[in-house]
Amino acid sequence: MSETAVDEMSFEQAMAELEQVVGKLERGDVALEDSIKLYERGAALKKRCEAKLKEAEEKVAAITLNTDGEPTGTTPVEGL
């Protein structure tokens, strides 16, 4: 597993590590204490992925289009 702090990871980094965590937990060959740590790390990674997806969705939603459907800029999104 990565030593990178979850809150510093990109979506892609967090998703890749989350997939590794899930794989290890599914195999069931991890000691109980390690399983607990993996589960906690996985929960944090899932939360990070969800936050990064929400952030991206808000950015896309903020794109404004003209009458021809061409992007003209962005509108402010509350909370960003």
HTML snippet that shows the backbone in 3Dmol.js (N, CA, C, O; Angstrom):
<script src="https://3Dmol.org/build/3Dmol-min.js"></script>
<div id="view" style="width:600px;height:400px;position:relative"></div>
<script>
const pdb = `
ATOM      1  N   MET A   1       0.832  -1.178   0.000  1.00  0.00           N
ATOM      2  CA  MET A   1       0.000   0.000   0.000  1.00  0.00           C
ATOM      3  C   MET A   1       0.881   1.247   0.000  1.00  0.00           C
ATOM      4  O   MET A   1       2.030   1.229   0.439  1.00  0.00           O
ATOM      5  N   SER A   2       0.318   2.283  -0.489  1.00  0.00           N
ATOM      6  CA  SER A   2       1.030   3.542  -0.604  1.00  0.00           C
ATOM      7  C   SER A   2       1.180   4.210   0.759  1.00  0.00           C
ATOM      8  O   SER A   2       0.340   4.040   1.642  1.00  0.00           O
ATOM      9  N   GLU A   3       2.235   4.956   0.914  1.00  0.00           N
ATOM     10  CA  GLU A   3       2.453   5.735   2.126  1.00  0.00           C
ATOM     11  C   GLU A   3       1.896   7.148   1.959  1.00  0.00           C
ATOM     12  O   GLU A   3       1.934   7.947   2.895  1.00  0.00           O
ATOM     13  N   THR A   4       1.378   7.455   0.769  1.00  0.00           N
ATOM     14  CA  THR A   4       0.837   8.771   0.482  1.00  0.00           C
ATOM     15  C   THR A   4      -0.425   9.000   1.314  1.00  0.00           C
ATOM     16  O   THR A   4      -1.268   8.112   1.440  1.00  0.00           O
ATOM     17  N   ALA A   5      -0.540  10.194   1.873  1.00  0.00           N
ATOM     18  CA  ALA A   5      -1.745  10.538   2.622  1.00  0.00           C
ATOM     19  C   ALA A   5      -2.933  10.531   1.668  1.00  0.00           C
ATOM     20  O   ALA A   5      -2.842  11.048   0.555  1.00  0.00           O
ATOM     21  N   VAL A   6      -4.034   9.954   2.097  1.00  0.00           N
ATOM     22  CA  VAL A   6      -5.212   9.817   1.236  1.00  0.00           C
ATOM     23  C   VAL A   6      -5.680  11.169   0.729  1.00  0.00           C
ATOM     24  O   VAL A   6      -6.058  11.289  -0.437  1.00  0.00           O
ATOM     25  N   ASP A   7      -5.664  12.194   1.579  1.00  0.00           N
ATOM     26  CA  ASP A   7      -6.162  13.504   1.161  1.00  0.00           C
ATOM     27  C   ASP A   7      -5.244  14.215   0.170  1.00  0.00           C
ATOM     28  O   ASP A   7      -5.586  15.296  -0.309  1.00  0.00           O
ATOM     29  N   GLU A   8      -4.105  13.645  -0.142  1.00  0.00           N
ATOM     30  CA  GLU A   8      -3.190  14.204  -1.135  1.00  0.00           C
ATOM     31  C   GLU A   8      -3.249  13.436  -2.452  1.00  0.00           C
ATOM     32  O   GLU A   8      -2.583  13.814  -3.417  1.00  0.00           O
ATOM     33  N   MET A   9      -4.035  12.363  -2.503  1.00  0.00           N
ATOM     34  CA  MET A   9      -4.078  11.510  -3.694  1.00  0.00           C
ATOM     35  C   MET A   9      -5.007  12.069  -4.764  1.00  0.00           C
ATOM     36  O   MET A   9      -6.015  12.714  -4.476  1.00  0.00           O
ATOM     37  N   SER A  10      -4.631  11.798  -6.004  1.00  0.00           N
ATOM     38  CA  SER A  10      -5.539  12.088  -7.110  1.00  0.00           C
ATOM     39  C   SER A  10      -6.619  11.011  -7.115  1.00  0.00           C
ATOM     40  O   SER A  10      -6.501  10.002  -6.419  1.00  0.00           O
ATOM     41  N   PHE A  11      -7.659  11.226  -7.890  1.00  0.00           N
ATOM     42  CA  PHE A  11      -8.712  10.224  -8.010  1.00  0.00           C
ATOM     43  C   PHE A  11      -8.121   8.903  -8.484  1.00  0.00           C
ATOM     44  O   PHE A  11      -8.431   7.847  -7.932  1.00  0.00           O
ATOM     45  N   GLU A  12      -7.276   8.959  -9.501  1.00  0.00           N
ATOM     46  CA  GLU A  12      -6.706   7.745 -10.076  1.00  0.00           C
ATOM     47  C   GLU A  12      -5.845   6.985  -9.072  1.00  0.00           C
ATOM     48  O   GLU A  12      -5.904   5.757  -9.007  1.00  0.00           O
ATOM     49  N   GLN A  13      -5.056   7.702  -8.297  1.00  0.00           N
ATOM     50  CA  GLN A  13      -4.223   7.055  -7.283  1.00  0.00           C
ATOM     51  C   GLN A  13      -5.088   6.375  -6.221  1.00  0.00           C
ATOM     52  O   GLN A  13      -4.840   5.232  -5.839  1.00  0.00           O
ATOM     53  N   ALA A  14      -6.099   7.091  -5.755  1.00  0.00           N
ATOM     54  CA  ALA A  14      -6.973   6.545  -4.715  1.00  0.00           C
ATOM     55  C   ALA A  14      -7.738   5.331  -5.228  1.00  0.00           C
ATOM     56  O   ALA A  14      -7.890   4.344  -4.507  1.00  0.00           O
ATOM     57  N   MET A  15      -8.219   5.395  -6.461  1.00  0.00           N
ATOM     58  CA  MET A  15      -8.973   4.277  -7.025  1.00  0.00           C
ATOM     59  C   MET A  15      -8.081   3.050  -7.193  1.00  0.00           C
ATOM     60  O   MET A  15      -8.502   1.934  -6.891  1.00  0.00           O
ATOM     61  N   ALA A  16      -6.862   3.245  -7.667  1.00  0.00           N
ATOM     62  CA  ALA A  16      -5.939   2.121  -7.854  1.00  0.00           C
ATOM     63  C   ALA A  16      -5.634   1.444  -6.518  1.00  0.00           C
ATOM     64  O   ALA A  16      -5.629   0.216  -6.426  1.00  0.00           O
ATOM     65  N   GLU A  17      -5.382   2.239  -5.498  1.00  0.00           N
ATOM     66  CA  GLU A  17      -5.086   1.643  -4.199  1.00  0.00           C
ATOM     67  C   GLU A  17      -6.333   0.990  -3.606  1.00  0.00           C
ATOM     68  O   GLU A  17      -6.238  -0.065  -2.978  1.00  0.00           O
ATOM     69  N   LEU A  18      -7.490   1.599  -3.798  1.00  0.00           N
ATOM     70  CA  LEU A  18      -8.735   1.005  -3.309  1.00  0.00           C
ATOM     71  C   LEU A  18      -8.956  -0.368  -3.944  1.00  0.00           C
ATOM     72  O   LEU A  18      -9.391  -1.300  -3.267  1.00  0.00           O
ATOM     73  N   GLU A  19      -8.664  -0.496  -5.220  1.00  0.00           N
ATOM     74  CA  GLU A  19      -8.787  -1.790  -5.891  1.00  0.00           C
ATOM     75  C   GLU A  19      -7.849  -2.823  -5.269  1.00  0.00           C
ATOM     76  O   GLU A  19      -8.222  -3.987  -5.119  1.00  0.00           O
ATOM     77  N   GLN A  20      -6.635  -2.406  -4.905  1.00  0.00           N
ATOM     78  CA  GLN A  20      -5.689  -3.312  -4.254  1.00  0.00           C
ATOM     79  C   GLN A  20      -6.215  -3.745  -2.886  1.00  0.00           C
ATOM     80  O   GLN A  20      -6.133  -4.919  -2.525  1.00  0.00           O
ATOM     81  N   VAL A  21      -6.753  -2.790  -2.134  1.00  0.00           N
ATOM     82  CA  VAL A  21      -7.286  -3.080  -0.802  1.00  0.00           C
ATOM     83  C   VAL A  21      -8.429  -4.091  -0.905  1.00  0.00           C
ATOM     84  O   VAL A  21      -8.464  -5.077  -0.170  1.00  0.00           O
ATOM     85  N   VAL A  22      -9.355  -3.839  -1.816  1.00  0.00           N
ATOM     86  CA  VAL A  22     -10.496  -4.735  -1.988  1.00  0.00           C
ATOM     87  C   VAL A  22     -10.014  -6.130  -2.380  1.00  0.00           C
ATOM     88  O   VAL A  22     -10.519  -7.130  -1.870  1.00  0.00           O
ATOM     89  N   GLY A  23      -9.048  -6.197  -3.275  1.00  0.00           N
ATOM     90  CA  GLY A  23      -8.509  -7.494  -3.690  1.00  0.00           C
ATOM     91  C   GLY A  23      -7.932  -8.277  -2.524  1.00  0.00           C
ATOM     92  O   GLY A  23      -8.178  -9.477  -2.397  1.00  0.00           O
ATOM     93  N   LYS A  24      -7.172  -7.612  -1.679  1.00  0.00           N
ATOM     94  CA  LYS A  24      -6.579  -8.289  -0.517  1.00  0.00           C
ATOM     95  C   LYS A  24      -7.659  -8.755   0.451  1.00  0.00           C
ATOM     96  O   LYS A  24      -7.589  -9.865   0.979  1.00  0.00           O
ATOM     97  N   LEU A  25      -8.658  -7.904   0.681  1.00  0.00           N
ATOM     98  CA  LEU A  25      -9.729  -8.282   1.605  1.00  0.00           C
ATOM     99  C   LEU A  25     -10.565  -9.431   1.044  1.00  0.00           C
ATOM    100  O   LEU A  25     -10.998 -10.305   1.795  1.00  0.00           O
ATOM    101  N   GLU A  26     -10.791  -9.435  -0.250  1.00  0.00           N
ATOM    102  CA  GLU A  26     -11.579 -10.511  -0.868  1.00  0.00           C
ATOM    103  C   GLU A  26     -10.863 -11.858  -0.811  1.00  0.00           C
ATOM    104  O   GLU A  26     -11.499 -12.900  -0.652  1.00  0.00           O
ATOM    105  N   ARG A  27      -9.543 -11.830  -0.941  1.00  0.00           N
ATOM    106  CA  ARG A  27      -8.782 -13.087  -0.873  1.00  0.00           C
ATOM    107  C   ARG A  27      -8.870 -13.712   0.509  1.00  0.00           C
ATOM    108  O   ARG A  27      -8.836 -14.935   0.648  1.00  0.00           O
ATOM    109  N   GLY A  28      -8.983 -12.874   1.529  1.00  0.00           N
ATOM    110  CA  GLY A  28      -9.138 -13.377   2.886  1.00  0.00           C
ATOM    111  C   GLY A  28      -7.892 -13.972   3.490  1.00  0.00           C
ATOM    112  O   GLY A  28      -7.976 -14.698   4.481  1.00  0.00           O
ATOM    113  N   ASP A  29      -6.739 -13.686   2.923  1.00  0.00           N
ATOM    114  CA  ASP A  29      -5.503 -14.255   3.452  1.00  0.00           C
ATOM    115  C   ASP A  29      -4.712 -13.244   4.293  1.00  0.00           C
ATOM    116  O   ASP A  29      -3.489 -13.333   4.404  1.00  0.00           O
ATOM    117  N   VAL A  30      -5.434 -12.283   4.882  1.00  0.00           N
ATOM    118  CA  VAL A  30      -4.809 -11.240   5.676  1.00  0.00           C
ATOM    119  C   VAL A  30      -5.218 -11.440   7.136  1.00  0.00           C
ATOM    120  O   VAL A  30      -6.371 -11.760   7.424  1.00  0.00           O
ATOM    121  N   ALA A  31      -4.289 -11.254   8.032  1.00  0.00           N
ATOM    122  CA  ALA A  31      -4.576 -11.388   9.470  1.00  0.00           C
ATOM    123  C   ALA A  31      -5.650 -10.378   9.886  1.00  0.00           C
ATOM    124  O   ALA A  31      -5.820  -9.338   9.250  1.00  0.00           O
ATOM    125  N   LEU A  32      -6.353 -10.695  10.938  1.00  0.00           N
ATOM    126  CA  LEU A  32      -7.462  -9.864  11.392  1.00  0.00           C
ATOM    127  C   LEU A  32      -7.054  -8.414  11.611  1.00  0.00           C
ATOM    128  O   LEU A  32      -7.734  -7.511  11.123  1.00  0.00           O
ATOM    129  N   GLU A  33      -5.983  -8.171  12.317  1.00  0.00           N
ATOM    130  CA  GLU A  33      -5.532  -6.798  12.581  1.00  0.00           C
ATOM    131  C   GLU A  33      -5.218  -6.056  11.283  1.00  0.00           C
ATOM    132  O   GLU A  33      -5.560  -4.884  11.130  1.00  0.00           O
ATOM    133  N   ASP A  34      -4.567  -6.751  10.356  1.00  0.00           N
ATOM    134  CA  ASP A  34      -4.258  -6.145   9.067  1.00  0.00           C
ATOM    135  C   ASP A  34      -5.526  -5.897   8.263  1.00  0.00           C
ATOM    136  O   ASP A  34      -5.624  -4.906   7.540  1.00  0.00           O
ATOM    137  N   SER A  35      -6.491  -6.793   8.388  1.00  0.00           N
ATOM    138  CA  SER A  35      -7.770  -6.619   7.701  1.00  0.00           C
ATOM    139  C   SER A  35      -8.471  -5.358   8.181  1.00  0.00           C
ATOM    140  O   SER A  35      -9.047  -4.618   7.384  1.00  0.00           O
ATOM    141  N   ILE A  36      -8.421  -5.118   9.480  1.00  0.00           N
ATOM    142  CA  ILE A  36      -9.048  -3.923  10.048  1.00  0.00           C
ATOM    143  C   ILE A  36      -8.370  -2.670   9.495  1.00  0.00           C
ATOM    144  O   ILE A  36      -9.043  -1.717   9.102  1.00  0.00           O
ATOM    145  N   LYS A  37      -7.048  -2.675   9.468  1.00  0.00           N
ATOM    146  CA  LYS A  37      -6.307  -1.525   8.934  1.00  0.00           C
ATOM    147  C   LYS A  37      -6.619  -1.322   7.455  1.00  0.00           C
ATOM    148  O   LYS A  37      -6.801  -0.191   7.005  1.00  0.00           O
ATOM    149  N   LEU A  38      -6.680  -2.416   6.701  1.00  0.00           N
ATOM    150  CA  LEU A  38      -7.010  -2.324   5.278  1.00  0.00           C
ATOM    151  C   LEU A  38      -8.416  -1.762   5.084  1.00  0.00           C
ATOM    152  O   LEU A  38      -8.639  -0.912   4.222  1.00  0.00           O
ATOM    153  N   TYR A  39      -9.351  -2.238   5.885  1.00  0.00           N
ATOM    154  CA  TYR A  39     -10.728  -1.762   5.780  1.00  0.00           C
ATOM    155  C   TYR A  39     -10.792  -0.256   6.051  1.00  0.00           C
ATOM    156  O   TYR A  39     -11.463   0.481   5.328  1.00  0.00           O
ATOM    157  N   GLU A  40     -10.093   0.196   7.093  1.00  0.00           N
ATOM    158  CA  GLU A  40     -10.073   1.623   7.425  1.00  0.00           C
ATOM    159  C   GLU A  40      -9.453   2.438   6.304  1.00  0.00           C
ATOM    160  O   GLU A  40      -9.957   3.507   5.959  1.00  0.00           O
ATOM    161  N   ARG A  41      -8.358   1.938   5.731  1.00  0.00           N
ATOM    162  CA  ARG A  41      -7.715   2.629   4.607  1.00  0.00           C
ATOM    163  C   ARG A  41      -8.658   2.638   3.404  1.00  0.00           C
ATOM    164  O   ARG A  41      -8.776   3.648   2.711  1.00  0.00           O
ATOM    165  N   GLY A  42      -9.318   1.527   3.163  1.00  0.00           N
ATOM    166  CA  GLY A  42     -10.263   1.444   2.057  1.00  0.00           C
ATOM    167  C   GLY A  42     -11.411   2.426   2.205  1.00  0.00           C
ATOM    168  O   GLY A  42     -11.831   3.043   1.226  1.00  0.00           O
ATOM    169  N   ALA A  43     -11.922   2.578   3.421  1.00  0.00           N
ATOM    170  CA  ALA A  43     -13.007   3.521   3.668  1.00  0.00           C
ATOM    171  C   ALA A  43     -12.553   4.953   3.375  1.00  0.00           C
ATOM    172  O   ALA A  43     -13.299   5.737   2.789  1.00  0.00           O
ATOM    173  N   ALA A  44     -11.333   5.288   3.782  1.00  0.00           N
ATOM    174  CA  ALA A  44     -10.796   6.622   3.519  1.00  0.00           C
ATOM    175  C   ALA A  44     -10.585   6.829   2.018  1.00  0.00           C
ATOM    176  O   ALA A  44     -10.861   7.909   1.494  1.00  0.00           O
ATOM    177  N   LEU A  45     -10.102   5.807   1.334  1.00  0.00           N
ATOM    178  CA  LEU A  45      -9.891   5.907  -0.111  1.00  0.00           C
ATOM    179  C   LEU A  45     -11.222   6.076  -0.847  1.00  0.00           C
ATOM    180  O   LEU A  45     -11.311   6.861  -1.792  1.00  0.00           O
ATOM    181  N   LYS A  46     -12.241   5.354  -0.426  1.00  0.00           N
ATOM    182  CA  LYS A  46     -13.573   5.472  -1.033  1.00  0.00           C
ATOM    183  C   LYS A  46     -14.098   6.892  -0.863  1.00  0.00           C
ATOM    184  O   LYS A  46     -14.633   7.483  -1.802  1.00  0.00           O
ATOM    185  N   LYS A  47     -13.943   7.432   0.334  1.00  0.00           N
ATOM    186  CA  LYS A  47     -14.396   8.796   0.604  1.00  0.00           C
ATOM    187  C   LYS A  47     -13.664   9.796  -0.296  1.00  0.00           C
ATOM    188  O   LYS A  47     -14.271  10.737  -0.807  1.00  0.00           O
ATOM    189  N   ARG A  48     -12.363   9.590  -0.487  1.00  0.00           N
ATOM    190  CA  ARG A  48     -11.569  10.481  -1.347  1.00  0.00           C
ATOM    191  C   ARG A  48     -12.056  10.406  -2.790  1.00  0.00           C
ATOM    192  O   ARG A  48     -12.206  11.433  -3.452  1.00  0.00           O
ATOM    193  N   CYS A  49     -12.304   9.194  -3.276  1.00  0.00           N
ATOM    194  CA  CYS A  49     -12.794   9.024  -4.650  1.00  0.00           C
ATOM    195  C   CYS A  49     -14.136   9.728  -4.829  1.00  0.00           C
ATOM    196  O   CYS A  49     -14.352  10.413  -5.829  1.00  0.00           O
ATOM    197  N   GLU A  50     -15.025   9.562  -3.871  1.00  0.00           N
ATOM    198  CA  GLU A  50     -16.333  10.211  -3.952  1.00  0.00           C
ATOM    199  C   GLU A  50     -16.203  11.732  -3.970  1.00  0.00           C
ATOM    200  O   GLU A  50     -16.907  12.406  -4.722  1.00  0.00           O
ATOM    201  N   ALA A  51     -15.315  12.267  -3.155  1.00  0.00           N
ATOM    202  CA  ALA A  51     -15.114  13.714  -3.100  1.00  0.00           C
ATOM    203  C   ALA A  51     -14.555  14.239  -4.415  1.00  0.00           C
ATOM    204  O   ALA A  51     -14.995  15.276  -4.912  1.00  0.00           O
ATOM    205  N   LYS A  52     -13.581  13.521  -4.982  1.00  0.00           N
ATOM    206  CA  LYS A  52     -12.986  13.961  -6.250  1.00  0.00           C
ATOM    207  C   LYS A  52     -14.003  13.872  -7.392  1.00  0.00           C
ATOM    208  O   LYS A  52     -14.011  14.732  -8.272  1.00  0.00           O
ATOM    209  N   LEU A  53     -14.854  12.850  -7.389  1.00  0.00           N
ATOM    210  CA  LEU A  53     -15.899  12.739  -8.407  1.00  0.00           C
ATOM    211  C   LEU A  53     -16.902  13.876  -8.285  1.00  0.00           C
ATOM    212  O   LEU A  53     -17.304  14.461  -9.291  1.00  0.00           O
ATOM    213  N   LYS A  54     -17.307  14.191  -7.067  1.00  0.00           N
ATOM    214  CA  LYS A  54     -18.253  15.290  -6.843  1.00  0.00           C
ATOM    215  C   LYS A  54     -17.653  16.599  -7.326  1.00  0.00           C
ATOM    216  O   LYS A  54     -18.334  17.406  -7.959  1.00  0.00           O
ATOM    217  N   GLU A  55     -16.393  16.806  -7.031  1.00  0.00           N
ATOM    218  CA  GLU A  55     -15.692  18.012  -7.467  1.00  0.00           C
ATOM    219  C   GLU A  55     -15.696  18.118  -8.991  1.00  0.00           C
ATOM    220  O   GLU A  55     -15.948  19.191  -9.538  1.00  0.00           O
ATOM    221  N   ALA A  56     -15.421  17.022  -9.668  1.00  0.00           N
ATOM    222  CA  ALA A  56     -15.407  17.011 -11.133  1.00  0.00           C
ATOM    223  C   ALA A  56     -16.808  17.258 -11.688  1.00  0.00           C
ATOM    224  O   ALA A  56     -16.968  18.005 -12.653  1.00  0.00           O
ATOM    225  N   GLU A  57     -17.817  16.638 -11.087  1.00  0.00           N
ATOM    226  CA  GLU A  57     -19.199  16.832 -11.538  1.00  0.00           C
ATOM    227  C   GLU A  57     -19.612  18.289 -11.404  1.00  0.00           C
ATOM    228  O   GLU A  57     -20.292  18.824 -12.279  1.00  0.00           O
ATOM    229  N   GLU A  58     -19.207  18.931 -10.320  1.00  0.00           N
ATOM    230  CA  GLU A  58     -19.545  20.339 -10.115  1.00  0.00           C
ATOM    231  C   GLU A  58     -18.867  21.226 -11.145  1.00  0.00           C
ATOM    232  O   GLU A  58     -19.457  22.202 -11.607  1.00  0.00           O
ATOM    233  N   LYS A  59     -17.643  20.900 -11.505  1.00  0.00           N
ATOM    234  CA  LYS A  59     -16.942  21.676 -12.519  1.00  0.00           C
ATOM    235  C   LYS A  59     -17.621  21.533 -13.878  1.00  0.00           C
ATOM    236  O   LYS A  59     -17.763  22.512 -14.612  1.00  0.00           O
ATOM    237  N   VAL A  60     -18.036  20.320 -14.209  1.00  0.00           N
ATOM    238  CA  VAL A  60     -18.721  20.091 -15.483  1.00  0.00           C
ATOM    239  C   VAL A  60     -20.062  20.815 -15.485  1.00  0.00           C
ATOM    240  O   VAL A  60     -20.439  21.416 -16.491  1.00  0.00           O
ATOM    241  N   ALA A  61     -20.776  20.765 -14.381  1.00  0.00           N
ATOM    242  CA  ALA A  61     -22.077  21.414 -14.284  1.00  0.00           C
ATOM    243  C   ALA A  61     -21.958  22.930 -14.407  1.00  0.00           C
ATOM    244  O   ALA A  61     -22.923  23.595 -14.785  1.00  0.00           O
ATOM    245  N   ALA A  62     -20.798  23.480 -14.097  1.00  0.00           N
ATOM    246  CA  ALA A  62     -20.597  24.924 -14.133  1.00  0.00           C
ATOM    247  C   ALA A  62     -20.284  25.445 -15.529  1.00  0.00           C
ATOM    248  O   ALA A  62     -20.258  26.658 -15.739  1.00  0.00           O
ATOM    249  N   ILE A  63     -20.047  24.559 -16.480  1.00  0.00           N
ATOM    250  CA  ILE A  63     -19.725  24.994 -17.842  1.00  0.00           C
ATOM    251  C   ILE A  63     -20.980  25.582 -18.474  1.00  0.00           C
ATOM    252  O   ILE A  63     -22.044  24.964 -18.463  1.00  0.00           O
ATOM    253  N   THR A  64     -20.840  26.791 -19.029  1.00  0.00           N
ATOM    254  CA  THR A  64     -21.974  27.431 -19.696  1.00  0.00           C
ATOM    255  C   THR A  64     -21.813  27.294 -21.201  1.00  0.00           C
ATOM    256  O   THR A  64     -20.701  27.297 -21.729  1.00  0.00           O
ATOM    257  N   LEU A  65     -22.958  27.172 -21.883  1.00  0.00           N
ATOM    258  CA  LEU A  65     -22.962  27.015 -23.333  1.00  0.00           C
ATOM    259  C   LEU A  65     -23.727  28.169 -23.965  1.00  0.00           C
ATOM    260  O   LEU A  65     -24.654  28.714 -23.365  1.00  0.00           O
ATOM    261  N   ASN A  66     -23.326  28.544 -25.206  1.00  0.00           N
ATOM    262  CA  ASN A  66     -24.079  29.554 -25.934  1.00  0.00           C
ATOM    263  C   ASN A  66     -25.223  28.877 -26.691  1.00  0.00           C
ATOM    264  O   ASN A  66     -25.436  27.674 -26.540  1.00  0.00           O
ATOM    265  N   THR A  67     -25.939  29.619 -27.482  1.00  0.00           N
ATOM    266  CA  THR A  67     -27.092  29.065 -28.202  1.00  0.00           C
ATOM    267  C   THR A  67     -26.705  28.001 -29.214  1.00  0.00           C
ATOM    268  O   THR A  67     -27.547  27.192 -29.604  1.00  0.00           O
ATOM    269  N   ASP A  68     -25.448  27.982 -29.649  1.00  0.00           N
ATOM    270  CA  ASP A  68     -24.970  26.960 -30.584  1.00  0.00           C
ATOM    271  C   ASP A  68     -24.422  25.729 -29.861  1.00  0.00           C
ATOM    272  O   ASP A  68     -23.964  24.782 -30.502  1.00  0.00           O
ATOM    273  N   GLY A  69     -24.468  25.742 -28.536  1.00  0.00           N
ATOM    274  CA  GLY A  69     -23.960  24.615 -27.767  1.00  0.00           C
ATOM    275  C   GLY A  69     -22.464  24.661 -27.544  1.00  0.00           C
ATOM    276  O   GLY A  69     -21.877  23.683 -27.079  1.00  0.00           O
ATOM    277  N   GLU A  70     -21.832  25.789 -27.869  1.00  0.00           N
ATOM    278  CA  GLU A  70     -20.390  25.953 -27.676  1.00  0.00           C
ATOM    279  C   GLU A  70     -20.105  26.430 -26.255  1.00  0.00           C
ATOM    280  O   GLU A  70     -20.822  27.287 -25.739  1.00  0.00           O
ATOM    281  N   PRO A  71     -19.071  25.887 -25.617  1.00  0.00           N
ATOM    282  CA  PRO A  71     -18.717  26.370 -24.281  1.00  0.00           C
ATOM    283  C   PRO A  71     -18.322  27.839 -24.324  1.00  0.00           C
ATOM    284  O   PRO A  71     -17.545  28.254 -25.185  1.00  0.00           O
ATOM    285  N   THR A  72     -18.857  28.624 -23.396  1.00  0.00           N
ATOM    286  CA  THR A  72     -18.530  30.058 -23.348  1.00  0.00           C
ATOM    287  C   THR A  72     -17.815  30.434 -22.062  1.00  0.00           C
ATOM    288  O   THR A  72     -17.352  31.567 -21.933  1.00  0.00           O
ATOM    289  N   GLY A  73     -17.715  29.554 -21.146  1.00  0.00           N
ATOM    290  CA  GLY A  73     -17.083  29.851 -19.868  1.00  0.00           C
ATOM    291  C   GLY A  73     -17.705  29.012 -18.789  1.00  0.00           C
ATOM    292  O   GLY A  73     -18.288  27.960 -19.049  1.00  0.00           O
ATOM    293  N   THR A  74     -17.575  29.489 -17.580  1.00  0.00           N
ATOM    294  CA  THR A  74     -18.138  28.760 -16.442  1.00  0.00           C
ATOM    295  C   THR A  74     -18.930  29.720 -15.586  1.00  0.00           C
ATOM    296  O   THR A  74     -18.697  30.929 -15.598  1.00  0.00           O
ATOM    297  N   THR A  75     -19.858  29.173 -14.852  1.00  0.00           N
ATOM    298  CA  THR A  75     -20.595  29.952 -13.864  1.00  0.00           C
ATOM    299  C   THR A  75     -20.121  29.538 -12.490  1.00  0.00           C
ATOM    300  O   THR A  75     -19.752  28.381 -12.289  1.00  0.00           O
ATOM    301  N   PRO A  76     -20.121  30.441 -11.554  1.00  0.00           N
ATOM    302  CA  PRO A  76     -19.681  30.068 -10.199  1.00  0.00           C
ATOM    303  C   PRO A  76     -20.583  28.996  -9.626  1.00  0.00           C
ATOM    304  O   PRO A  76     -21.800  29.023  -9.808  1.00  0.00           O
ATOM    305  N   VAL A  77     -19.970  28.052  -8.931  1.00  0.00           N
ATOM    306  CA  VAL A  77     -20.703  27.003  -8.249  1.00  0.00           C
ATOM    307  C   VAL A  77     -20.488  27.216  -6.765  1.00  0.00           C
ATOM    308  O   VAL A  77     -19.350  27.324  -6.307  1.00  0.00           O
ATOM    309  N   GLU A  78     -21.577  27.276  -6.010  1.00  0.00           N
ATOM    310  CA  GLU A  78     -21.464  27.488  -4.573  1.00  0.00           C
ATOM    311  C   GLU A  78     -20.649  26.370  -3.939  1.00  0.00           C
ATOM    312  O   GLU A  78     -20.791  25.201  -4.299  1.00  0.00           O
ATOM    313  N   GLY A  79     -19.806  26.736  -3.007  1.00  0.00           N
ATOM    314  CA  GLY A  79     -19.034  25.757  -2.269  1.00  0.00           C
ATOM    315  C   GLY A  79     -17.691  25.439  -2.882  1.00  0.00           C
ATOM    316  O   GLY A  79     -16.911  24.711  -2.268  1.00  0.00           O
ATOM    317  N   LEU A  80     -17.378  25.948  -4.063  1.00  0.00           N
ATOM    318  CA  LEU A  80     -16.067  25.670  -4.661  1.00  0.00           C
ATOM    319  C   LEU A  80     -15.096  26.760  -4.331  1.00  0.00           C
ATOM    320  O   LEU A  80     -13.938  26.702  -4.747  1.00  0.00           O
TER     321      LEU A  80
END
`;
const viewer = $3Dmol.createViewer("view");
viewer.addModel(pdb, "pdb");
viewer.setStyle({}, {cartoon: {color: "spectrum"}});
viewer.zoomTo();
viewer.render();
</script>
